[in-house]
Amino acid sequence: MINLKNVTFKWHKNDNAPTLSISELIIKKGQHVFLHGPSGSGKSTLLALLGGINTATSGDVVILSQNLNTQSNTKRDAFRADHIGTIF
């Protein structure tokens, strides 16, 4: 259902260290996940990547067999409208 592989995200391209770095995250259909951590640990950044609001600097963000990193902004927006809901 959700598969992240070698994902990094940097807010600024010239930053030395990525804001978020995930070597692998697999969430299967029906699986429940609790996301927690201190302020600034990347929770909202991860949700923005999963929602297609932001795109990863590198790696693959695949949801429902769709690689969000290879889609245009318009296609990611349509995918989010059809498949993803986020409540902040």
N, CA, C and O atoms as a CHARMM CRD file, in Angstrom:
* protein
*
  352
    1    1 MET  N      0.82200  -1.18900   0.00000 PROA 1      0.00000
    2    1 MET  CA     0.00000   0.00000   0.00000 PROA 1      0.00000
    3    1 MET  C      0.86900   1.25500   0.00000 PROA 1      0.00000
    4    1 MET  O      0.69300   2.14100  -0.83700 PROA 1      0.00000
    5    2 ILE  N      1.81800   1.32400   0.95700 PROA 2      0.00000
    6    2 ILE  CA     2.76000   2.44100   1.02300 PROA 2      0.00000
    7    2 ILE  C      4.16200   1.85200   1.08100 PROA 2      0.00000
    8    2 ILE  O      4.45400   0.98600   1.90600 PROA 2      0.00000
    9    3 ASN  N      5.02000   2.33400   0.19800 PROA 3      0.00000
   10    3 ASN  CA     6.37900   1.81600   0.13900 PROA 3      0.00000
   11    3 ASN  C      7.33800   2.97500  -0.11500 PROA 3      0.00000
   12    3 ASN  O      7.30300   3.60200  -1.17300 PROA 3      0.00000
   13    4 LEU  N      8.19200   3.25100   0.86300 PROA 4      0.00000
   14    4 LEU  CA     9.22400   4.26200   0.70900 PROA 4      0.00000
   15    4 LEU  C     10.57100   3.56200   0.66900 PROA 4      0.00000
   16    4 LEU  O     10.84400   2.68000   1.48400 PROA 4      0.00000
   17    5 LYS  N     11.40300   3.95100  -0.26900 PROA 5      0.00000
   18    5 LYS  CA    12.71100   3.31300  -0.42500 PROA 5      0.00000
   19    5 LYS  C     13.76100   4.39100  -0.68800 PROA 5      0.00000
   20    5 LYS  O     13.66300   5.14400  -1.65700 PROA 5      0.00000
   21    6 ASN  N     14.76800   4.45700   0.18800 PROA 6      0.00000
   22    6 ASN  CA    15.87500   5.39900   0.05500 PROA 6      0.00000
   23    6 ASN  C     15.39900   6.84100  -0.12200 PROA 6      0.00000
   24    6 ASN  O     15.91000   7.57200  -0.97100 PROA 6      0.00000
   25    7 VAL  N     14.42800   7.23500   0.67600 PROA 7      0.00000
   26    7 VAL  CA    13.82800   8.56400   0.56300 PROA 7      0.00000
   27    7 VAL  C     14.60300   9.57200   1.40400 PROA 7      0.00000
   28    7 VAL  O     14.86900   9.34600   2.58500 PROA 7      0.00000
   29    8 THR  N     14.95600  10.67300   0.77900 PROA 8      0.00000
   30    8 THR  CA    15.49600  11.81900   1.50000 PROA 8      0.00000
   31    8 THR  C     14.70900  13.05200   1.08800 PROA 8      0.00000
   32    8 THR  O     14.16100  13.12600  -0.01200 PROA 8      0.00000
   33    9 PHE  N     14.66700  14.01800   1.99900 PROA 9      0.00000
   34    9 PHE  CA    14.01900  15.28600   1.70100 PROA 9      0.00000
   35    9 PHE  C     14.84200  16.40000   2.30700 PROA 9      0.00000
   36    9 PHE  O     15.21100  16.35500   3.48100 PROA 9      0.00000
   37   10 LYS  N     15.12400  17.40500   1.48700 PROA 10     0.00000
   38   10 LYS  CA    15.81700  18.60600   1.94600 PROA 10     0.00000
   39   10 LYS  C     14.93900  19.80500   1.61800 PROA 10     0.00000
   40   10 LYS  O     14.40800  19.91600   0.51300 PROA 10     0.00000
   41   11 TRP  N     14.79300  20.68800   2.57900 PROA 11     0.00000
   42   11 TRP  CA    14.02300  21.90600   2.31400 PROA 11     0.00000
   43   11 TRP  C     14.77600  22.80100   1.34000 PROA 11     0.00000
   44   11 TRP  O     14.16800  23.45600   0.49400 PROA 11     0.00000
   45   12 HSD  N     16.09700  22.82700   1.45900 PROA 12     0.00000
   46   12 HSD  CA    16.92800  23.63900   0.57300 PROA 12     0.00000
   47   12 HSD  C     17.95900  22.72600  -0.07900 PROA 12     0.00000
   48   12 HSD  O     18.61600  21.94100   0.60400 PROA 12     0.00000
   49   13 LYS  N     18.09900  22.82600  -1.37700 PROA 13     0.00000
   50   13 LYS  CA    18.98300  21.91200  -2.11200 PROA 13     0.00000
   51   13 LYS  C     20.42700  21.94800  -1.62900 PROA 13     0.00000
   52   13 LYS  O     21.13100  20.94300  -1.71700 PROA 13     0.00000
   53   14 ASN  N     20.87400  23.08600  -1.12300 PROA 14     0.00000
   54   14 ASN  CA    22.27000  23.18300  -0.70900 PROA 14     0.00000
   55   14 ASN  C     22.48300  22.81800   0.76500 PROA 14     0.00000
   56   14 ASN  O     23.59000  22.97900   1.28000 PROA 14     0.00000
   57   15 ASP  N     21.43600  22.32600   1.45500 PROA 15     0.00000
   58   15 ASP  CA    21.61600  21.84200   2.82600 PROA 15     0.00000
   59   15 ASP  C     22.52600  20.62700   2.82400 PROA 15     0.00000
   60   15 ASP  O     22.43000  19.77100   1.94400 PROA 15     0.00000
   61   16 ASN  N     23.41100  20.55200   3.81300 PROA 16     0.00000
   62   16 ASN  CA    24.32300  19.40400   3.91200 PROA 16     0.00000
   63   16 ASN  C     23.58200  18.13300   4.29500 PROA 16     0.00000
   64   16 ASN  O     23.75100  17.09300   3.65900 PROA 16     0.00000
   65   17 ALA  N     22.76700  18.21900   5.32700 PROA 17     0.00000
   66   17 ALA  CA    22.05400  17.03200   5.82200 PROA 17     0.00000
   67   17 ALA  C     20.57800  17.12400   5.44100 PROA 17     0.00000
   68   17 ALA  O     19.99100  18.20600   5.48400 PROA 17     0.00000
   69   18 PRO  N     19.97900  15.99800   5.07100 PROA 18     0.00000
   70   18 PRO  CA    18.55200  16.01900   4.74800 PROA 18     0.00000
   71   18 PRO  C     17.69300  16.24200   5.99800 PROA 18     0.00000
   72   18 PRO  O     18.07200  15.85700   7.10400 PROA 18     0.00000
   73   19 THR  N     16.55100  16.86200   5.80100 PROA 19     0.00000
   74   19 THR  CA    15.57400  17.03900   6.87000 PROA 19     0.00000
   75   19 THR  C     14.99600  15.69000   7.26900 PROA 19     0.00000
   76   19 THR  O     14.72000  15.43900   8.44200 PROA 19     0.00000
   77   20 LEU  N     14.81700  14.83100   6.28200 PROA 20     0.00000
   78   20 LEU  CA    14.23100  13.50800   6.50000 PROA 20     0.00000
   79   20 LEU  C     15.01900  12.48100   5.69000 PROA 20     0.00000
   80   20 LEU  O     15.36200  12.72800   4.53400 PROA 20     0.00000
   81   21 SER  N     15.30000  11.34500   6.29000 PROA 21     0.00000
   82   21 SER  CA    16.01100  10.27300   5.60100 PROA 21     0.00000
   83   21 SER  C     15.41200   8.94400   6.05200 PROA 21     0.00000
   84   21 SER  O     15.47300   8.59600   7.23200 PROA 21     0.00000
   85   22 ILE  N     14.83400   8.20500   5.10500 PROA 22     0.00000
   86   22 ILE  CA    14.19300   6.91900   5.40400 PROA 22     0.00000
   87   22 ILE  C     14.73600   5.88300   4.42200 PROA 22     0.00000
   88   22 ILE  O     14.51900   5.99500   3.21500 PROA 22     0.00000
   89   23 SER  N     15.43500   4.88300   4.93300 PROA 23     0.00000
   90   23 SER  CA    15.98200   3.85900   4.03700 PROA 23     0.00000
   91   23 SER  C     14.86900   2.96300   3.49400 PROA 23     0.00000
   92   23 SER  O     14.87800   2.60100   2.31800 PROA 23     0.00000
   93   24 GLU  N     13.90200   2.60300   4.36100 PROA 24     0.00000
   94   24 GLU  CA    12.77800   1.77900   3.89100 PROA 24     0.00000
   95   24 GLU  C     11.62100   1.87300   4.87600 PROA 24     0.00000
   96   24 GLU  O     11.81400   1.81900   6.09000 PROA 24     0.00000
   97   25 LEU  N     10.43400   2.01200   4.33900 PROA 25     0.00000
   98   25 LEU  CA     9.20300   1.98300   5.13200 PROA 25     0.00000
   99   25 LEU  C      8.13800   1.30100   4.29100 PROA 25     0.00000
  100   25 LEU  O      7.81300   1.75800   3.19600 PROA 25     0.00000
  101   26 ILE  N      7.59900   0.20900   4.80600 PROA 26     0.00000
  102   26 ILE  CA     6.54900  -0.52100   4.10800 PROA 26     0.00000
  103   26 ILE  C      5.34500  -0.61100   5.03600 PROA 26     0.00000
  104   26 ILE  O      5.44900  -1.09900   6.16100 PROA 26     0.00000
  105   27 ILE  N      4.20700  -0.13700   4.55300 PROA 27     0.00000
  106   27 ILE  CA     2.95400  -0.23600   5.30300 PROA 27     0.00000
  107   27 ILE  C      1.98000  -1.00900   4.42000 PROA 27     0.00000
  108   27 ILE  O      1.64900  -0.57900   3.31500 PROA 27     0.00000
  109   28 LYS  N      1.53300  -2.14500   4.91900 PROA 28     0.00000
  110   28 LYS  CA     0.64900  -3.01100   4.13800 PROA 28     0.00000
  111   28 LYS  C     -0.81000  -2.62700   4.32500 PROA 28     0.00000
  112   28 LYS  O     -1.16500  -1.97300   5.30600 PROA 28     0.00000
  113   29 LYS  N     -1.64100  -3.02900   3.39700 PROA 29     0.00000
  114   29 LYS  CA    -3.07100  -2.76400   3.45900 PROA 29     0.00000
  115   29 LYS  C     -3.63600  -3.29300   4.76800 PROA 29     0.00000
  116   29 LYS  O     -3.38100  -4.43900   5.14100 PROA 29     0.00000
  117   30 GLY  N     -4.39700  -2.46900   5.46200 PROA 30     0.00000
  118   30 GLY  CA    -5.02300  -2.85900   6.71600 PROA 30     0.00000
  119   30 GLY  C     -4.14500  -2.65800   7.93600 PROA 30     0.00000
  120   30 GLY  O     -4.61800  -2.77500   9.06600 PROA 30     0.00000
  121   31 GLN  N     -2.88700  -2.36100   7.72400 PROA 31     0.00000
  122   31 GLN  CA    -1.96900  -2.15400   8.84000 PROA 31     0.00000
  123   31 GLN  C     -2.17800  -0.76300   9.42500 PROA 31     0.00000
  124   31 GLN  O     -2.39300   0.20000   8.68900 PROA 31     0.00000
  125   32 HSD  N     -2.11500  -0.66000  10.74700 PROA 32     0.00000
  126   32 HSD  CA    -2.25500   0.62000  11.43300 PROA 32     0.00000
  127   32 HSD  C     -0.88100   1.08300  11.89500 PROA 32     0.00000
  128   32 HSD  O     -0.07400   0.28900  12.37900 PROA 32     0.00000
  129   33 VAL  N     -0.62700   2.37600  11.73900 PROA 33     0.00000
  130   33 VAL  CA     0.66400   2.93700  12.10900 PROA 33     0.00000
  131   33 VAL  C      0.42700   4.17400  12.96100 PROA 33     0.00000
  132   33 VAL  O     -0.42400   5.00400  12.64300 PROA 33     0.00000
  133   34 PHE  N      1.18200   4.29200  14.04100 PROA 34     0.00000
  134   34 PHE  CA     1.13200   5.46000  14.91000 PROA 34     0.00000
  135   34 PHE  C      2.42600   6.23800  14.70700 PROA 34     0.00000
  136   34 PHE  O      3.51700   5.71600  14.93800 PROA 34     0.00000
  137   35 LEU  N      2.30100   7.46900  14.28200 PROA 35     0.00000
  138   35 LEU  CA     3.45800   8.31000  14.00600 PROA 35     0.00000
  139   35 LEU  C      3.64800   9.28000  15.16200 PROA 35     0.00000
  140   35 LEU  O      2.77300  10.09900  15.44300 PROA 35     0.00000
  141   36 HSD  N      4.78800   9.18600  15.83000 PROA 36     0.00000
  142   36 HSD  CA     5.04000  10.09700  16.95200 PROA 36     0.00000
  143   36 HSD  C      6.51700  10.44100  17.01500 PROA 36     0.00000
  144   36 HSD  O      7.36400   9.73100  16.47200 PROA 36     0.00000
  145   37 GLY  N      6.80600  11.53800  17.68300 PROA 37     0.00000
  146   37 GLY  CA     8.18300  11.98300  17.85000 PROA 37     0.00000
  147   37 GLY  C      8.18900  13.41700  18.30300 PROA 37     0.00000
  148   37 GLY  O      7.16000  14.09200  18.26800 PROA 37     0.00000
  149   38 PRO  N      9.33100  13.88400  18.72400 PROA 38     0.00000
  150   38 PRO  CA     9.42500  15.25600  19.21100 PROA 38     0.00000
  151   38 PRO  C      9.23800  16.26800  18.08500 PROA 38     0.00000
  152   38 PRO  O      9.34700  15.93700  16.90400 PROA 38     0.00000
  153   39 SER  N      8.96100  17.48700  18.46900 PROA 39     0.00000
  154   39 SER  CA     8.83900  18.57300  17.50700 PROA 39     0.00000
  155   39 SER  C     10.11600  18.66600  16.67600 PROA 39     0.00000
  156   39 SER  O     11.22500  18.62900  17.20900 PROA 39     0.00000
  157   40 GLY  N      9.93700  18.78600  15.36300 PROA 40     0.00000
  158   40 GLY  CA    11.08700  18.90200  14.47600 PROA 40     0.00000
  159   40 GLY  C     11.68000  17.59200  14.01400 PROA 40     0.00000
  160   40 GLY  O     12.71900  17.58600  13.35400 PROA 40     0.00000
  161   41 SER  N     11.03700  16.47100  14.34700 PROA 41     0.00000
  162   41 SER  CA    11.60600  15.17000  13.96700 PROA 41     0.00000
  163   41 SER  C     11.21300  14.72600  12.55600 PROA 41     0.00000
  164   41 SER  O     11.73500  13.72400  12.06700 PROA 41     0.00000
  165   42 GLY  N     10.30000  15.45000  11.88600 PROA 42     0.00000
  166   42 GLY  CA     9.96000  15.12800  10.49900 PROA 42     0.00000
  167   42 GLY  C      8.59400  14.50400  10.28800 PROA 42     0.00000
  168   42 GLY  O      8.31000  14.01500   9.19500 PROA 42     0.00000
  169   43 LYS  N      7.73700  14.50700  11.30500 PROA 43     0.00000
  170   43 LYS  CA     6.40300  13.88500  11.16800 PROA 43     0.00000
  171   43 LYS  C      5.57300  14.57400  10.07900 PROA 43     0.00000
  172   43 LYS  O      5.02900  13.91000   9.19700 PROA 43     0.00000
  173   44 SER  N      5.48100  15.88100  10.14300 PROA 44     0.00000
  174   44 SER  CA     4.69700  16.62300   9.14600 PROA 44     0.00000
  175   44 SER  C      5.33600  16.54900   7.76800 PROA 44     0.00000
  176   44 SER  O      4.63600  16.50200   6.75700 PROA 44     0.00000
  177   45 THR  N      6.65200  16.54000   7.72700 PROA 45     0.00000
  178   45 THR  CA     7.35400  16.39800   6.45300 PROA 45     0.00000
  179   45 THR  C      7.03100  15.04900   5.82100 PROA 45     0.00000
  180   45 THR  O      6.78500  14.97300   4.61800 PROA 45     0.00000
  181   46 LEU  N      7.02900  13.99300   6.61500 PROA 46     0.00000
  182   46 LEU  CA     6.67000  12.67200   6.10900 PROA 46     0.00000
  183   46 LEU  C      5.24100  12.66200   5.58600 PROA 46     0.00000
  184   46 LEU  O      4.98500  12.13000   4.50600 PROA 46     0.00000
  185   47 LEU  N      4.30700  13.24000   6.33300 PROA 47     0.00000
  186   47 LEU  CA     2.91300  13.28600   5.88200 PROA 47     0.00000
  187   47 LEU  C      2.77200  14.07900   4.58200 PROA 47     0.00000
  188   47 LEU  O      1.97600  13.71500   3.71600 PROA 47     0.00000
  189   48 ALA  N      3.53700  15.15400   4.44600 PROA 48     0.00000
  190   48 ALA  CA     3.49700  15.93900   3.20900 PROA 48     0.00000
  191   48 ALA  C      4.03700  15.13400   2.02800 PROA 48     0.00000
  192   48 ALA  O      3.53800  15.26700   0.91100 PROA 48     0.00000
  193   49 LEU  N      5.04800  14.30300   2.26300 PROA 49     0.00000
  194   49 LEU  CA     5.55900  13.43600   1.19600 PROA 49     0.00000
  195   49 LEU  C      4.53400  12.37000   0.82300 PROA 49     0.00000
  196   49 LEU  O      4.31100  12.09700  -0.35700 PROA 49     0.00000
  197   50 LEU  N      3.91400  11.76900   1.83800 PROA 50     0.00000
  198   50 LEU  CA     2.91200  10.72800   1.57800 PROA 50     0.00000
  199   50 LEU  C      1.67700  11.29700   0.89000 PROA 50     0.00000
  200   50 LEU  O      1.00600  10.59500   0.13300 PROA 50     0.00000
  201   51 GLY  N      1.37900  12.55100   1.14900 PROA 51     0.00000
  202   51 GLY  CA     0.22900  13.19600   0.52400 PROA 51     0.00000
  203   51 GLY  C      0.53600  13.81700  -0.82300 PROA 51     0.00000
  204   51 GLY  O     -0.36100  14.33500  -1.48900 PROA 51     0.00000
  205   52 GLY  N      1.79900  13.77000  -1.23400 PROA 52     0.00000
  206   52 GLY  CA     2.15900  14.34700  -2.52200 PROA 52     0.00000
  207   52 GLY  C      2.20100  15.86400  -2.50400 PROA 52     0.00000
  208   52 GLY  O      2.26700  16.49300  -3.56000 PROA 52     0.00000
  209   53 ILE  N      2.16500  16.45300  -1.33300 PROA 53     0.00000
  210   53 ILE  CA     2.27200  17.91500  -1.23300 PROA 53     0.00000
  211   53 ILE  C      3.70300  18.33200  -1.53500 PROA 53     0.00000
  212   53 ILE  O      3.93300  19.30200  -2.25700 PROA 53     0.00000
  213   54 ASN  N      4.66400  17.60200  -0.98300 PROA 54     0.00000
  214   54 ASN  CA     6.08200  17.79100  -1.28400 PROA 54     0.00000
  215   54 ASN  C      6.58400  16.55500  -2.01400 PROA 54     0.00000
  216   54 ASN  O      5.98700  15.48400  -1.91200 PROA 54     0.00000
  217   55 THR  N      7.67800  16.70200  -2.75000 PROA 55     0.00000
  218   55 THR  CA     8.29500  15.55600  -3.40500 PROA 55     0.00000
  219   55 THR  C      9.66200  15.30700  -2.78400 PROA 55     0.00000
  220   55 THR  O     10.35900  16.24200  -2.39000 PROA 55     0.00000
  221   56 ALA  N     10.03100  14.05200  -2.70400 PROA 56     0.00000
  222   56 ALA  CA    11.30800  13.67800  -2.10500 PROA 56     0.00000
  223   56 ALA  C     12.46200  14.20000  -2.95000 PROA 56     0.00000
  224   56 ALA  O     12.36900  14.28400  -4.17500 PROA 56     0.00000
  225   57 THR  N     13.54300  14.54500  -2.27600 PROA 57     0.00000
  226   57 THR  CA    14.75900  14.96200  -2.96400 PROA 57     0.00000
  227   57 THR  C     15.35200  13.77900  -3.71700 PROA 57     0.00000
  228   57 THR  O     15.88500  13.92900  -4.81600 PROA 57     0.00000
  229   58 SER  N     15.25200  12.59700  -3.10600 PROA 58     0.00000
  230   58 SER  CA    15.70200  11.37000  -3.76900 PROA 58     0.00000
  231   58 SER  C     14.89100  10.20000  -3.23000 PROA 58     0.00000
  232   58 SER  O     14.24100  10.30000  -2.19000 PROA 58     0.00000
  233   59 GLY  N     14.94200   9.09200  -3.95500 PROA 59     0.00000
  234   59 GLY  CA    14.23400   7.89000  -3.53900 PROA 59     0.00000
  235   59 GLY  C     12.85000   7.78000  -4.15100 PROA 59     0.00000
  236   59 GLY  O     12.45500   8.58000  -5.00000 PROA 59     0.00000
  237   60 ASP  N     12.12600   6.76700  -3.69800 PROA 60     0.00000
  238   60 ASP  CA    10.79900   6.46800  -4.24300 PROA 60     0.00000
  239   60 ASP  C      9.74600   6.50800  -3.14800 PROA 60     0.00000
  240   60 ASP  O      9.90300   5.89700  -2.09100 PROA 60     0.00000
  241   61 VAL  N      8.66800   7.23800  -3.41900 PROA 61     0.00000
  242   61 VAL  CA     7.49000   7.27100  -2.55300 PROA 61     0.00000
  243   61 VAL  C      6.35900   6.65700  -3.37300 PROA 61     0.00000
  244   61 VAL  O      5.78800   7.31000  -4.24700 PROA 61     0.00000
  245   62 VAL  N      6.04300   5.39400  -3.08200 PROA 62     0.00000
  246   62 VAL  CA     5.05000   4.65700  -3.86600 PROA 62     0.00000
  247   62 VAL  C      3.83300   4.38500  -2.99300 PROA 62     0.00000
  248   62 VAL  O      3.94000   3.77200  -1.93100 PROA 62     0.00000
  249   63 ILE  N      2.67500   4.84800  -3.45400 PROA 63     0.00000
  250   63 ILE  CA     1.41300   4.63700  -2.75000 PROA 63     0.00000
  251   63 ILE  C      0.41800   4.07100  -3.75400 PROA 63     0.00000
  252   63 ILE  O      0.21600   4.64200  -4.82500 PROA 63     0.00000
  253   64 LEU  N     -0.20300   2.94500  -3.40700 PROA 64     0.00000
  254   64 LEU  CA    -1.15500   2.27900  -4.30200 PROA 64     0.00000
  255   64 LEU  C     -0.54300   2.06400  -5.69000 PROA 64     0.00000
  256   64 LEU  O     -1.19900   2.28300  -6.70800 PROA 64     0.00000
  257   65 SER  N      0.71700   1.63700  -5.71500 PROA 65     0.00000
  258   65 SER  CA     1.47100   1.34200  -6.94200 PROA 65     0.00000
  259   65 SER  C      1.75000   2.57400  -7.79700 PROA 65     0.00000
  260   65 SER  O      2.12300   2.44100  -8.96300 PROA 65     0.00000
  261   66 GLN  N      1.57800   3.75800  -7.24300 PROA 66     0.00000
  262   66 GLN  CA     1.86300   5.00500  -7.95800 PROA 66     0.00000
  263   66 GLN  C      3.08400   5.67000  -7.33300 PROA 66     0.00000
  264   66 GLN  O      3.08200   5.97500  -6.14000 PROA 66     0.00000
  265   67 ASN  N      4.12600   5.89800  -8.12700 PROA 67     0.00000
  266   67 ASN  CA     5.30900   6.58800  -7.63700 PROA 67     0.00000
  267   67 ASN  C      5.04100   8.08800  -7.69100 PROA 67     0.00000
  268   67 ASN  O      5.01700   8.68100  -8.77000 PROA 67     0.00000
  269   68 LEU  N      4.84100   8.69700  -6.52900 PROA 68     0.00000
  270   68 LEU  CA     4.48800  10.11100  -6.47700 PROA 68     0.00000
  271   68 LEU  C      5.62600  11.01100  -6.95300 PROA 68     0.00000
  272   68 LEU  O      5.37900  12.12900  -7.40300 PROA 68     0.00000
  273   69 ASN  N      6.86700  10.53700  -6.85900 PROA 69     0.00000
  274   69 ASN  CA     8.00100  11.35800  -7.28400 PROA 69     0.00000
  275   69 ASN  C      8.09000  11.52400  -8.79400 PROA 69     0.00000
  276   69 ASN  O      8.71700  12.47000  -9.27000 PROA 69     0.00000
  277   70 THR  N      7.48600  10.64100  -9.54100 PROA 70     0.00000
  278   70 THR  CA     7.57400  10.72900 -11.00100 PROA 70     0.00000
  279   70 THR  C      6.35400  11.40900 -11.60700 PROA 70     0.00000
  280   70 THR  O      6.28800  11.58600 -12.82400 PROA 70     0.00000
  281   71 GLN  N      5.39700  11.78700 -10.78600 PROA 71     0.00000
  282   71 GLN  CA     4.17500  12.41000 -11.29900 PROA 71     0.00000
  283   71 GLN  C      4.29300  13.93400 -11.30300 PROA 71     0.00000
  284   71 GLN  O      5.00000  14.51900 -10.48200 PROA 71     0.00000
  285   72 SER  N      3.59600  14.55400 -12.22900 PROA 72     0.00000
  286   72 SER  CA     3.54300  16.01600 -12.28000 PROA 72     0.00000
  287   72 SER  C      2.74000  16.53300 -11.09400 PROA 72     0.00000
  288   72 SER  O      2.04100  15.76500 -10.43200 PROA 72     0.00000
  289   73 ASN  N      2.83700  17.82400 -10.82600 PROA 73     0.00000
  290   73 ASN  CA     2.05100  18.43300  -9.74600 PROA 73     0.00000
  291   73 ASN  C      0.56200  18.18100  -9.94300 PROA 73     0.00000
  292   73 ASN  O     -0.14700  17.87700  -8.98400 PROA 73     0.00000
  293   74 THR  N      0.08900  18.30400 -11.16600 PROA 74     0.00000
  294   74 THR  CA    -1.33200  18.11200 -11.46200 PROA 74     0.00000
  295   74 THR  C     -1.75900  16.67600 -11.17400 PROA 74     0.00000
  296   74 THR  O     -2.81900  16.45200 -10.59100 PROA 74     0.00000
  297   75 LYS  N     -0.94400  15.70400 -11.57700 PROA 75     0.00000
  298   75 LYS  CA    -1.29100  14.29700 -11.33200 PROA 75     0.00000
  299   75 LYS  C     -1.24000  13.96700  -9.84200 PROA 75     0.00000
  300   75 LYS  O     -2.07800  13.21600  -9.34300 PROA 75     0.00000
  301   76 ARG  N     -0.25000  14.52900  -9.12700 PROA 76     0.00000
  302   76 ARG  CA    -0.18900  14.30500  -7.67600 PROA 76     0.00000
  303   76 ARG  C     -1.40300  14.92500  -6.98300 PROA 76     0.00000
  304   76 ARG  O     -1.95200  14.33400  -6.05300 PROA 76     0.00000
  305   77 ASP  N     -1.81900  16.09600  -7.42400 PROA 77     0.00000
  306   77 ASP  CA    -3.00600  16.74200  -6.84400 PROA 77     0.00000
  307   77 ASP  C     -4.25100  15.88600  -7.06400 PROA 77     0.00000
  308   77 ASP  O     -5.06100  15.71900  -6.15300 PROA 77     0.00000
  309   78 ALA  N     -4.40200  15.34800  -8.26300 PROA 78     0.00000
  310   78 ALA  CA    -5.55000  14.49400  -8.56600 PROA 78     0.00000
  311   78 ALA  C     -5.50000  13.20800  -7.74800 PROA 78     0.00000
  312   78 ALA  O     -6.52300  12.75700  -7.23400 PROA 78     0.00000
  313   79 PHE  N     -4.31300  12.61700  -7.62700 PROA 79     0.00000
  314   79 PHE  CA    -4.14600  11.40000  -6.83600 PROA 79     0.00000
  315   79 PHE  C     -4.52200  11.66900  -5.38000 PROA 79     0.00000
  316   79 PHE  O     -5.23600  10.87900  -4.76300 PROA 79     0.00000
  317   80 ARG  N     -4.03900  12.78500  -4.83500 PROA 80     0.00000
  318   80 ARG  CA    -4.34900  13.14500  -3.45000 PROA 80     0.00000
  319   80 ARG  C     -5.85900  13.34600  -3.26900 PROA 80     0.00000
  320   80 ARG  O     -6.43500  12.88700  -2.28200 PROA 80     0.00000
  321   81 ALA  N     -6.48800  14.02700  -4.21600 PROA 81     0.00000
  322   81 ALA  CA    -7.93900  14.27400  -4.12600 PROA 81     0.00000
  323   81 ALA  C     -8.73000  12.97000  -4.15400 PROA 81     0.00000
  324   81 ALA  O     -9.76200  12.85200  -3.49400 PROA 81     0.00000
  325   82 ASP  N     -8.25000  11.99900  -4.91000 PROA 82     0.00000
  326   82 ASP  CA    -8.97200  10.73800  -5.07000 PROA 82     0.00000
  327   82 ASP  C     -8.67100   9.68900  -3.98200 PROA 82     0.00000
  328   82 ASP  O     -9.50200   8.82100  -3.71500 PROA 82     0.00000
  329   83 HSD  N     -7.47000   9.76900  -3.34900 PROA 83     0.00000
  330   83 HSD  CA    -7.03900   8.65500  -2.49700 PROA 83     0.00000
  331   83 HSD  C     -6.54700   9.00600  -1.10500 PROA 83     0.00000
  332   83 HSD  O     -6.41900   8.11500  -0.26500 PROA 83     0.00000
  333   84 ILE  N     -6.26600  10.27300  -0.83000 PROA 84     0.00000
  334   84 ILE  CA    -5.59400  10.59800   0.43200 PROA 84     0.00000
  335   84 ILE  C     -6.36800  11.67200   1.18800 PROA 84     0.00000
  336   84 ILE  O     -6.81200  12.66400   0.61000 PROA 84     0.00000
  337   85 GLY  N     -6.51800  11.45500   2.48200 PROA 85     0.00000
  338   85 GLY  CA    -7.11100  12.47300   3.35300 PROA 85     0.00000
  339   85 GLY  C     -6.21100  12.69500   4.53900 PROA 85     0.00000
  340   85 GLY  O     -5.75000  11.74000   5.16500 PROA 85     0.00000
  341   86 THR  N     -5.95600  13.95000   4.85300 PROA 86     0.00000
  342   86 THR  CA    -5.10900  14.29800   5.98300 PROA 86     0.00000
  343   86 THR  C     -5.83900  15.27800   6.87300 PROA 86     0.00000
  344   86 THR  O     -6.36800  16.28200   6.39700 PROA 86     0.00000
  345   87 ILE  N     -5.86800  14.99500   8.15000 PROA 87     0.00000
  346   87 ILE  CA    -6.46800  15.91000   9.12000 PROA 87     0.00000
  347   87 ILE  C     -5.36100  16.37200  10.05000 PROA 87     0.00000
  348   87 ILE  O     -4.70400  15.55500  10.69500 PROA 87     0.00000
  349   88 PHE  N     -5.15300  17.67600  10.11900 PROA 88     0.00000
  350   88 PHE  CA    -4.13300  18.21700  11.02100 PROA 88     0.00000
  351   88 PHE  C     -4.77900  18.73000  12.28400 PROA 88     0.00000
  352   88 PHE  O     -4.08800  19.22700  13.17300 PROA 88     0.00000
